[in-house]
Amino acid sequence: MTKVIGDDMQLVIELKNGEPVELLDFANSMIGAGNEYAHYLNKEGLSGSVTDTKLYIKEIRPGSIIATLGVILPIAVPLFDQFNTIHSFASHLKTTLHWLAYKKGEKPAMDKTTLRNLNKLVAPVANDAAAQLNIAEFTNHGTVNVIHLNSTEANAIQNNAKRELRLEDQTVSGLHENVALYWTVAANSEKSKAVERATIDSIYHKPVKVIFDDEDIRIRMLIDQPHPFQKVFIVDVDVQTVDGNRPVLYKVTALKEIMDRSELD
């Protein structure tokens, strides 16, 4: 059966190389892209609605290799669902690659599989100072979700992906001893119903809800402190996480020391 890629919706990946591309690097790059697409479908619960949308090499010309992720027309039913899937995947690639390149804006959801796949995808560009990776979604309505990555950006993506993988490998949940906690939301009233939140930079960069193993610890950290926001508390905490490694609850099990923040400057 002749395979014809529909023109209505395509995701095109173009590798513009300055140096000859090592076959293994290119193969791994395309495997990374294809695996990430399959992983994305599975993670989003869409694998059952997509029949044969795969990555195909569309064209090879001097200095450029073009691969296309598109709908194969003879078996593309329903087309609307598959077009939407390609669009959603293109948006996922753009958001994730941009964050890994610049670490700006809200951090997207990334698991180990995505980090490894994208590390492979950009490898040929990271290894060639004159190379560029262009990814774009082509539709009947125009070109959207355009991504241009040079070698410097590809190297940043690889470095940050490896850094995120190391963070993923670190177990956040469980008991952490002698960590520095400071308040971001708290009430110095025993009757207050406010949700108390604190930041522990060594564990997570955002405030997290706090509860106490013993009410006496809360009294010592909040009620007995006239200016609790000006203090740093050395504590033991039991950390609860969701979504793999994101802390959602700190349970303070012991208070070890109280320090003035002004003395730490």
Residue, then its C-alpha position, 0 to 999 in steps of 0.5 A: m500500500t502506498k503511504v501518503i502523508g496528508d497535507d492538512m496537518q504535519l509536524v516537520i523536523e528539519l536538521k540543518n547540519g554544518e558537519p556530516v551527521e553521524l548515522l547513529d546520532f541521527a538515528n537516535s535523534m529520530i528515535g527520540a522524537g518517535n519515542e516521545y510521540a508514543h510516550y506522549l500519546n500513552k501519557e495523555g490516554l490518546s494511544g487508542s485513538v491514533t492509528d498509524t501516525k508515525l515519523y517518516i523521513k520525507e526528504i534528504r538534501p545536501g545540508s538538510i534532513i527532513a522528517t515528517l510526523g503526519v497522518i497516513l491517509p488510507i488508514a487515518v480515521p478519524l482524521f480530526d482526532q489525529f490532527n488534534t493529537i499532532h497539534s497537541f504534541a507540537s505544543h508539548l514539544k515547543t513548551t518543553l524544549h523552550w523551558l529546557a533551553y532557557k528555564k524561563g516561565e512555568k516549568p512544564a510537566m516532564d518525566k524521565t522518559t521525556l527528558r531522555n527522549l528530548n536529550k536524544l532529539v537535540a544531540p546532532v545539533a549539540n554536537d555540531a556548532a554550525a547545526q540548527l534544528n527546526i520544528a514546525e507544525f504545518t496546517n491548512h491555516g498556516t505554520v504554528n508551534v515553530i521551534h528554532l534551536n541552534s547548537t548553544e540552545a541544544n547544549a543547554i537543553q541537554n545540560n538541563a535535561k541531565r540536571e532534571l534527571r539527577l533531581e528526579d533520581q533524588t528521593v524528596s519524600g521521607l524524613h529530612e533532618n536539619v533543614a532551614l525553613y522560613w515562613t511565607v504564610a502563617a498566623n501567630s494565633e492559636k485559634s487561627k485556621a489559616v493554612e500555614r506555608a513555608t519554604i525549604d530551599s534545599i527541598y523545593h523552591k516554592p512554599v508548601k503547606v505545613i503541619f506539625d507532629d506536636e502542637d508544642i512545636r507550632i507554638r514555639m515556631l509561631i505563637d512564641q515568636p513576635h516576628p516569625f517571618q524574620k526567623v529561620f528555623i532549623v527543623d526535621v520534616d517528613v515530606q509528602t509528594v505527588d506527581g513523582n517528586r513534587p512536595v505538597l506537605y511538610k510535617v515538622t517533627a522536630l525544632k532544632e534551632i531558631m535564628d534571626r534572618s538578619e544575622l545571616d546576611 
